[in-house]
Amino acid sequence: MLYYARGSEREDISRQEMEEALTQVFDRIGSRKKVLAVPPDVTRFHSRAGEITNVAWRYYGKRLTHILPALGTHVPLTGQEIAAMFGDTPPSLFRVHDWRKDLITLGRVPAEYVRRVSGGAVSYDWPAQVNRLLAEGGHDLILSPGQVVPHEVIGMANHNKNIFVGAGGVEGINKSHYLGAVFGMERIMGRRNTPVRDVLNYASREFAGSLPILYILTVLSRREDGSLALRGLYAGDDEECYGLAADLSAKVNITLLREPLSKVVVYLDPMEYRSTWLGNKSIYRTRMAIVDEGELVVLAPGLREFGEDKTIDGLIRRYGYRGTPATLAAVEKNQDLRENLSAAAHLIHGSSEGRFRIVYCPGGVSRSEIEGVGFDCEDIGGMMKRYNPEKLTEGYNTMPDGERVYFISNPAVGLWAWEKKFGSQGPSVPE
């Protein structure tokens, strides 16, 4: 059921209007005794999910008993991050999701279904895994707030991805990521309907019907001054709110370019991006925009590791970002990578497939480490001076020496693609 829907390309929903809308939704769904919130973590800082969770705490008070950030494979939030994202929401409410433990499998999507929707890309079954707190916590309302935005694994982020991946387990995360990577990131990015989404929707319909989930979805885009505006707010317990949010996101979060870009500079805010696991959004979100033999410069002052999970960090260091053929061959030959398919998927996503040069400028990782995983490296100090994020404007910039670059201050807020490249990918799900 759809409880609330407001959104358009020109919408600019204020904090007060958002609070009033959420209060209406909570009133409409009726009294609840025990509430669980499952927001995204600080890597989705700009999603407004922290504010939504805070509004829910103010509305429900002591009835909101737990907050379980949907970490997926990410590290737990620090106290400082909780305060920055969730305001004065009590830190004592927060629990840590462990994607390797504390799980329950609600059911398994049949291999034949996965094979069919993926066009034969993979043929394994898929487990609908969630943190035990969702299934066994005795909550009569599970709030799942988050932002719908183009995403490399599933097409458009959030909705039931927040539940089955963000609060999911090792096997489910591994298999969903690998499905998306093998099917082809460029056939998935920015698409409403994809094989991975089909699998998660199957799991929602068949296995999660007893979970009292209310999705609260946001869509954001930049104003002319560069700040983020809330363009859409949707609340519901089924797929309709996702569809509306995804359609709006496609309009406001995808920048289609008439010509491919020769040089792109992406800035990674150190508060959000400390690993290439997250920072490679700079690659995912621009790969369809960059011309062959072009260059991507990644300004990463906060970079200090590759994977946020120690096992995955080690796999990235061992196998590197070498492209699809090399990664698939490594999966075939090496058990450690076969047992961590999300890492293999990430290695595929994070490669330019040899089409263009990727230059990382890290703040806390050495040149030899960066070059060891397959990227080029430049000094962060010199590159930040040349491409000062505080002076560059979003989009095209001409440098003092005449060099023309395209600047992106946060790759998480959208997708950039050459219109011919994006259109040529065709439908993401085979007929």
Secondary structure, 3 states (H helix, E strand, C coil): CEEEEEECCCCCCCHHHHHHHHHHHHHHHCCCCCEEECCECHHHHHHCHHHHHHHHHHHHHHHEEEECCECCCCCCCCHHHHHHHHCCCCHHHECCCCCCCCEEEEEEECHHHHHHHCCCCCCCCEEEEEEHHHHHCCCCEEEEEEECCEECCCEECCCHHHHHCCCCCHHHHHHHHHHHHHHCHHHHCCCCCCHHHHHHHHHHHHHCCCCCEEEEEEEEEECCCCCEEEEEEEEECCHHHHHHHHHHHHHHCEEEECCCEEEEEEECCCCCCCEHHHHCHHHHCCCCCEEEEEEEEEEECCCCECCCCHHHHHHHHHHCCCCHHHHHHHHHHCHHHHCCHHHHHHHHHCCCCCCCEEEEEECCCCHHHHHHCCCEECCHHHHHHHCCCCCCCCEEEECCCCCEEEEECCHHHCEEEEHHHHHHCCCCCCC
